[in-house]
Amino acid sequence: TVLRKRYQDYAQLVQETASRTQVEAALIHAVIQAESAYNPNAVSPAGATGMMQLMRGTADRYGVSDRTDPVANVDGGSRYLRDLLKMFNGNKELAVAAYNAGENAVIRYGHAIPPYRETQNYVKTVMSLYQAYQKELH
């Protein structure tokens, strides 16, 4: 399948990024698949761009000048994910919710997944993909 080929094309990049950022490869893969299905040129209606769908502000914050460059995009998105994991004490569901809705939304709702249908579905999707990638990568 196309998804399988794209996954294989980027498996080494994800593994290297995971080692460098100390974010599990399975989690990075899950976010990439949920965000863009490994499409470096993906652009959301809100303007999020690239494999990890970085918004301009997030890209600027992490020094990503070309959001369509897979190496820069995955690096910036993974460092953002690492910072969210730190912020939420390693809680993957909250970090993933914050990746989707913004950390302030998670904080505003008392360190819980915000009651937005999109975010709740996103967290379920990413966590399910994460579990599948964990099996595949171990």
VMD Tcl script that draws the C-alpha trace (Angstrom):
set ca {
  {0.00 0.00 0.00}
  {1.00 3.64 -0.41}
  {0.95 4.19 3.37}
  {3.25 1.20 3.90}
  {5.73 2.49 1.31}
  {5.72 5.98 2.83}
  {6.21 4.50 6.29}
  {9.23 2.55 5.00}
  {10.59 5.64 3.23}
  {10.61 7.56 6.52}
  {11.27 4.79 9.07}
  {14.98 5.63 9.39}
  {14.30 9.38 9.72}
  {11.79 8.68 12.49}
  {14.19 6.30 14.27}
  {17.03 8.84 14.18}
  {14.73 11.63 15.35}
  {13.38 9.42 18.15}
  {16.90 8.69 19.38}
  {17.87 12.37 19.26}
  {14.69 13.75 20.89}
  {14.05 10.83 23.28}
  {10.46 10.53 22.02}
  {9.36 6.96 21.21}
  {9.48 6.19 17.49}
  {6.05 4.53 17.78}
  {4.54 7.80 19.03}
  {6.19 9.87 16.29}
  {4.94 7.41 13.65}
  {1.42 7.51 15.12}
  {1.29 11.33 15.02}
  {2.67 11.42 11.47}
  {0.16 8.86 10.23}
  {-2.76 10.63 11.93}
  {-1.65 14.08 10.76}
  {-0.59 13.53 7.15}
  {-0.31 9.81 6.32}
  {3.41 10.55 5.72}
  {2.71 13.26 3.11}
  {5.42 15.96 3.40}
  {3.31 18.35 1.30}
  {0.08 17.98 3.29}
  {-1.61 21.27 4.21}
  {-4.64 21.43 6.50}
  {-7.51 23.91 6.09}
  {-6.06 25.73 9.15}
  {-2.67 26.02 7.43}
  {-0.80 23.29 9.31}
  {1.86 21.94 6.96}
  {4.04 18.89 6.42}
  {4.27 15.40 7.83}
  {3.63 16.46 11.42}
  {1.31 19.31 10.38}
  {3.16 22.20 12.02}
  {1.43 25.55 12.31}
  {3.60 28.55 11.39}
  {3.98 29.61 15.06}
  {5.10 26.15 16.18}
  {7.50 25.90 13.26}
  {8.99 29.30 14.14}
  {9.27 28.29 17.81}
  {11.30 25.21 16.84}
  {13.35 26.84 14.09}
  {11.68 25.02 11.18}
  {11.95 27.33 8.17}
  {10.63 24.88 5.54}
  {7.66 22.99 6.92}
  {7.55 20.72 3.83}
  {11.10 19.47 4.47}
  {10.54 16.05 6.12}
  {13.75 16.19 8.16}
  {13.05 19.66 9.59}
  {9.32 19.00 10.03}
  {9.74 15.70 11.89}
  {12.50 17.21 14.02}
  {10.39 20.24 14.99}
  {7.23 18.21 15.55}
  {9.09 15.65 17.66}
  {10.77 18.31 19.79}
  {7.33 19.92 20.32}
  {5.95 16.51 21.31}
  {8.89 16.01 23.71}
  {8.16 19.38 25.34}
  {4.46 18.52 25.65}
  {5.33 15.16 27.24}
  {7.51 17.02 29.77}
  {4.78 19.59 30.39}
  {2.21 16.86 31.08}
  {4.53 14.59 33.12}
  {4.85 11.90 30.45}
  {1.08 11.53 29.97}
  {0.90 10.61 26.27}
  {-2.85 11.20 25.95}
  {-2.56 14.74 27.30}
  {0.54 15.46 25.18}
  {-1.27 14.22 22.06}
  {-4.38 16.24 22.97}
  {-2.17 19.32 23.37}
  {-0.49 18.59 20.03}
  {-3.95 18.75 18.44}
  {-5.73 21.46 20.45}
  {-2.80 23.41 21.94}
  {-1.32 23.10 25.40}
  {-3.45 25.96 26.74}
  {-6.65 24.07 25.94}
  {-5.46 21.06 27.94}
  {-4.44 23.31 30.84}
  {-7.71 25.28 30.66}
  {-9.70 22.05 31.01}
  {-7.85 21.10 34.20}
  {-5.12 18.97 32.61}
  {-7.67 16.82 30.83}
  {-8.44 16.07 27.19}
  {-10.55 19.06 26.03}
  {-14.21 18.27 25.27}
  {-13.79 18.90 21.54}
  {-14.98 16.02 19.38}
  {-12.05 16.46 16.97}
  {-9.47 16.33 19.76}
  {-11.10 13.38 21.49}
  {-11.20 11.43 18.22}
  {-7.62 12.49 17.45}
  {-6.36 11.17 20.80}
  {-8.17 7.84 20.26}
  {-6.74 7.53 16.74}
  {-3.17 8.39 17.73}
  {-3.16 6.12 20.79}
  {-4.52 3.23 18.73}
  {-1.86 3.81 16.03}
  {0.77 4.16 18.77}
  {-0.11 0.71 20.15}
  {0.05 -0.80 16.64}
  {3.45 0.80 15.95}
  {4.74 -0.34 19.35}
  {3.99 -3.96 18.35}
  {5.56 -3.46 14.93}
  {8.73 -1.82 16.20}
  {9.47 -4.28 19.02}
}
mol new
graphics top color blue
foreach p $ca { graphics top sphere $p radius 0.5 }
foreach p [lrange $ca 0 end-1] q [lrange $ca 1 end] { graphics top cylinder $p $q radius 0.2 }
display resetview
